[in-house]
Amino acid sequence: MEYRYKPVGVCSAEMIFEIDNGIVKKLRIVGGCPGNTVGVSRLIENKTIDEVIEMLKGIPCGVRATSCPDQVAQALEEYKKTV
């Protein structure tokens, strides 16, 4: 299933997830710092939604209270509310 999320407070513009039976199969982050977004995307492939949330939730970016990794966690928390 494809799930799209518009992050808030970060450089990236959109996060496009492929999720199958609670497993993040693929993530494409549009915008943001390419090295970080590609790295995060690869690291979470084939992990459960809960594993990803636990790993990434609460990570700040500099003085910002959120980051692209934190927004990935928030996106997945929102996704869980829809299924």
N, C-alpha and C positions, 0 to 999 in steps of 0.2 A: 504494500500500500504506500502510495506517495503522500507525504505530509509536508506542507509548506508553512514556514514560520517567518514573520517579519521581526527581526531583533530590534531592541530598543537600547539606545545609549552606547552603541558601538559603531565601528566603521562599516561592518558588513551590512548588506541590504536585504538579503534573504537567505534562508536555510532550507534546503530541499532534502528531505529524508526519504529513504526507502526502508520501510519497516515490515518485517514478516514474523508473525507469531512472537512479538515482544523482543525481537532481535533487530538491532540497527544493522542493516545490510550495507547501506551506503549513505553518505552525506556529502552534499555539495553546498559549499558556502559561497555566495555571490558577494564579491567585494571583500574588504578587509585586507589584512596583511597576508599575502599569498603563502609564505612559508608556514606561518602559524595555522592558517585555516586548512591547508592541505594536510599538514601534520596531524592536527586534531582529527580531521576526517578519517585519515588512515588508522589512527590509533583506536578509534571507537568501532571500526567495522567488526561485525560479528560478535559484538558484546550485547548483553541484555540492556534494556532501557534503564533498569535500576542500577546496574554497574556503572553506566555512563553518568547518570545523575550523581551518584556517590563520588565518582572520580572528579567531576568538573564543577559541581555546584559551589558557588561562593568565591571563585577565583576572580580577583580584581585585575584591572588593567591600569597600571600607574595610579593616578589619583581617582580614577573612576571606580565606582562601587561595583561595576559589572565588567565583563569581558566577553569576547566571542565564545570561549569555552563555557563560561557561566550562562550565556544565552542559549547554548546548546542544551544545557541541563534544564533551563527554564522552558525551552521549547518542548522537551520530552515530558516534563511535568504537565504542561498543557495538553499534550497528546494523550497522556494517560487518562485525563478527564473525559476525553471524547470516545474512548473505547470501552 
